[in-house]
Amino acid sequence: MPTFSDKPTLLGTKTLLRPVRPEQDLPMLRVMLDDPDVLRYTSDSWTPEPPEWTEEMEQRLVDWYTTRNDQPDRLDLIVVDRATDRGVGEIVLNEWSEPNRSCNLRIALGPDGRDRGLGTEAVRLLTDHALRTLGLNRVSLSVYAFNPRARRAYEKAGFKLEGIRRQVLRHGDRWIDDIDMAALAEHWNQHEA
């Protein structure tokens, strides 16, 4: 049976998900991680002005992404736009609970990967891999309430609302809720049909 140690390539109509190739992917990942929308929708300590990119940040980026393919407890893949053959973001299965056959999913797309259905397809591909190929029972994620585009993509990909954690993020002068969603193996085949 495949595990998180196996780093597959998954092929969709619009996207290809593949293991990280640091020498090829670092420039795109640097742009993605410095993108104001990515910072706004994925950070738990958002500020209106993104921090200036430093040598220390660059070294952390290199150290992190050069070790992704060696991790046995998570699966980090690059989202490639098949129309351009260029990486546009990353998608990850992490927080693996082997006894509970569950994990978390997260995705971040840079500016070149948005508004064309790439995220929805990438989420569907990796969730299908987790539930069918890896035999997991549950894949969960959370999305901030001020990100309706992502929530719609997750719903289209087969995720269902589970609950709302109220006021988890201070964003400027507002409190933002966090929406918990999940896909379950028992419902996955019905959704895919």
C-alpha positions as CSV (number, residue, x, y, z in Angstrom):
1,M,0.0,0.0,0.0
2,P,1.4,3.5,-0.9
3,T,2.3,5.8,2.0
4,F,3.2,9.5,2.5
5,S,6.8,8.4,1.8
6,D,5.8,7.8,-1.8
7,K,5.9,11.0,-3.8
8,P,3.6,10.5,-6.8
9,T,2.9,12.5,-9.9
10,L,-0.9,13.0,-10.3
11,L,-2.3,14.0,-13.7
12,G,-5.5,16.0,-14.2
13,T,-7.0,17.8,-17.2
14,K,-5.7,21.2,-16.2
15,T,-3.1,20.4,-13.6
16,L,-0.2,18.1,-12.9
17,L,0.8,17.5,-9.3
18,R,4.4,16.5,-8.9
19,P,7.2,16.3,-6.2
20,V,9.2,19.4,-5.5
21,R,12.1,20.1,-7.8
22,P,13.9,22.8,-5.7
23,E,16.2,24.1,-8.5
24,Q,13.2,24.6,-10.8
25,D,10.5,25.5,-8.3
26,L,12.2,27.9,-5.8
27,P,11.7,31.1,-8.0
28,M,8.0,30.4,-8.3
29,L,7.7,29.5,-4.6
30,R,9.5,32.7,-3.6
31,V,7.0,34.8,-5.7
32,M,4.0,32.8,-4.3
33,L,5.1,33.1,-0.6
34,D,5.6,36.9,-1.1
35,D,2.2,37.4,-2.8
36,P,-0.1,39.6,-0.7
37,D,-3.2,37.3,-1.4
38,V,-1.3,34.2,-0.3
39,L,-0.1,36.0,2.9
40,R,-3.6,37.3,3.6
41,Y,-5.4,34.0,3.2
42,T,-2.8,31.6,4.7
43,S,-1.2,33.5,7.5
44,D,-2.3,33.5,11.1
45,S,-0.4,36.7,11.8
46,W,-1.4,38.9,8.8
47,T,-0.1,42.5,8.5
48,P,-1.1,45.0,5.8
49,E,2.5,45.3,4.6
50,P,4.3,42.1,3.7
51,P,7.7,41.9,5.3
52,E,10.7,42.6,3.2
53,W,12.3,39.5,1.8
54,T,15.6,38.9,3.8
55,E,18.5,36.5,3.5
56,E,17.2,34.6,6.5
57,M,13.8,34.1,4.8
58,E,15.6,33.0,1.6
59,Q,17.6,30.4,3.6
60,R,14.5,29.1,5.3
61,L,12.8,28.7,1.9
62,V,15.8,26.8,0.5
63,D,16.1,24.6,3.6
64,W,12.4,23.8,3.7
65,Y,11.8,23.0,0.1
66,T,15.0,21.0,-0.4
67,T,13.8,18.5,2.2
68,R,10.1,18.1,1.2
69,N,10.7,14.9,-0.8
70,D,12.4,13.3,2.2
71,Q,9.5,13.6,4.6
72,P,7.7,10.3,5.4
73,D,4.8,12.0,7.3
74,R,3.6,14.5,4.7
75,L,3.2,14.9,1.0
76,D,4.2,18.2,-0.6
77,L,3.5,18.6,-4.3
78,I,3.9,21.4,-6.8
79,V,0.8,22.4,-8.8
80,V,1.7,22.7,-12.4
81,D,-0.5,24.4,-15.0
82,R,-0.6,22.0,-17.9
83,A,-1.4,24.8,-20.4
84,T,2.0,26.5,-19.6
85,D,3.9,23.6,-18.0
86,R,4.9,26.0,-15.2
87,G,4.5,25.6,-11.5
88,V,1.8,27.9,-10.0
89,G,1.6,26.8,-6.4
90,E,1.8,24.0,-3.9
91,I,-0.6,21.5,-2.3
92,V,0.1,19.5,0.8
93,L,-1.2,16.6,2.8
94,N,0.1,17.0,6.4
95,E,-0.9,16.5,10.0
96,W,-1.2,12.8,9.3
97,S,-2.8,10.6,11.9
98,E,-2.0,7.0,11.0
99,P,-4.3,5.4,13.6
100,N,-7.3,7.6,12.6
101,R,-6.5,7.4,8.8
102,S,-6.8,11.1,8.5
103,C,-4.8,14.1,7.4
104,N,-5.1,17.8,6.7
105,L,-4.9,19.4,3.2
106,R,-3.7,22.9,2.4
107,I,-3.1,24.6,-0.9
108,A,-1.5,27.9,-1.9
109,L,-1.6,29.3,-5.5
110,G,0.4,32.2,-6.7
111,P,-1.0,34.9,-9.1
112,D,-0.6,32.7,-12.2
113,G,-2.7,29.9,-10.8
114,R,-5.9,31.6,-9.9
115,D,-9.4,31.9,-11.3
116,R,-9.1,29.1,-13.9
117,G,-10.2,26.0,-11.9
118,L,-6.6,24.8,-11.2
119,G,-7.1,24.9,-7.4
120,T,-10.4,22.9,-7.5
121,E,-8.8,20.3,-9.7
122,A,-5.6,20.1,-7.6
123,V,-7.7,19.6,-4.4
124,R,-9.8,17.0,-6.1
125,L,-6.8,15.1,-7.4
126,L,-4.9,15.0,-4.1
127,T,-8.0,14.2,-2.1
128,D,-8.8,11.3,-4.4
129,H,-5.2,10.1,-3.9
130,A,-5.5,10.3,-0.1
131,L,-8.9,8.6,0.1
132,R,-8.6,6.0,-2.6
133,T,-4.9,5.2,-3.1
134,L,-3.6,5.8,0.5
135,G,-6.8,4.4,2.0
136,L,-7.4,7.4,4.4
137,N,-10.9,7.9,5.8
138,R,-10.8,11.7,6.2
139,V,-9.1,14.7,4.7
140,S,-9.8,18.0,6.5
141,L,-9.0,21.6,5.9
142,S,-9.9,25.1,7.1
143,V,-10.5,28.3,5.3
144,Y,-10.9,31.8,6.6
145,A,-14.4,33.2,6.2
146,F,-13.1,36.1,4.1
147,N,-12.0,33.8,1.4
148,P,-15.2,32.7,-0.4
149,R,-13.3,31.8,-3.6
150,A,-11.4,29.1,-1.8
151,R,-14.5,27.9,0.0
152,R,-16.3,27.5,-3.3
153,A,-13.4,25.6,-4.8
154,Y,-13.3,23.2,-1.8
155,E,-17.1,22.6,-2.1
156,K,-16.8,21.9,-5.8
157,A,-13.9,19.5,-5.0
158,G,-16.2,17.5,-2.6
159,F,-15.6,19.0,0.8
160,K,-18.5,19.6,3.2
161,L,-18.9,22.1,5.9
162,E,-18.3,20.7,9.4
163,G,-18.3,23.8,11.6
164,I,-17.2,27.3,12.2
165,R,-14.6,28.4,14.8
166,R,-15.5,31.9,15.6
167,Q,-13.1,34.8,15.7
168,V,-9.9,33.0,15.4
169,L,-8.0,35.6,13.4
170,R,-7.5,39.3,14.1
171,H,-7.3,40.9,10.6
172,G,-6.8,44.6,10.9
173,D,-9.7,45.8,13.1
174,R,-11.9,42.8,12.4
175,W,-12.2,39.3,13.8
176,I,-12.4,36.5,11.2
177,D,-14.0,33.1,11.6
178,D,-12.4,29.9,10.4
179,I,-14.5,27.4,8.5
180,D,-13.7,23.7,9.0
181,M,-14.5,21.4,6.1
182,A,-13.7,17.7,5.3
183,A,-14.1,15.0,2.7
184,L,-14.8,11.4,3.9
185,A,-14.1,8.2,2.1
186,E,-17.7,6.9,2.5
187,H,-19.0,9.9,0.5
188,W,-16.1,10.3,-1.9
189,N,-17.2,7.7,-4.5
190,Q,-20.7,9.3,-4.6
191,H,-19.3,12.8,-5.1
192,E,-16.9,11.6,-7.9
193,A,-19.7,9.9,-9.7
